[in-house]
Amino acid sequence: MKVIYFYRTESGACPVEEFLESLQSKQAQKVAWVLQLIEEFDVVPVQYFKKLVNTDDLWEVRVQIGGNIFRIIGFLDDEQLVVLNHAFQKKTQKTPKNDIKLAEMRKRDYLNRRGVK
C-alpha cells in the first residue's frame, strides 16, 4: 500500500493543495478517487498513474473528468511514498516542459531539505 504526501515549500505552502482547492466539487472528488486508487492498489493502471519519460524519475497522476484533464506530478521517495509536488490542468497533448522543470526543481528541494543528495 502506497502513502501519498503533498510537497510543502520551505515556507509551508502546498502547491497541490492550493490547486485542489481551486477545483469544482466533482473534479476534486474524481481526483480524490484516483489518489485513493493509487494508495490502495499495488499495480495502478497507466490510465491513472504513469512514469514520465525523459524526466528525473517523475510520475504523473492522470485524471480526466468530462473534457477536463488534470495532472499531478510527483516522484517516489521510496517504494511506498509518493510525493506529489505540482498540479495543473492539461491543455496540450504533451506535458509542458515548464511544468516538468518546476516538478524536478521541487523534487530536488524536497530531497535536499530531507538530507538526501
Helices and strands as residue ranges (DSSP letters): E 3-6, H 15-21, H 25-40, E 49-51, E 58-65, E 68-76, E 81-90, H 97-114
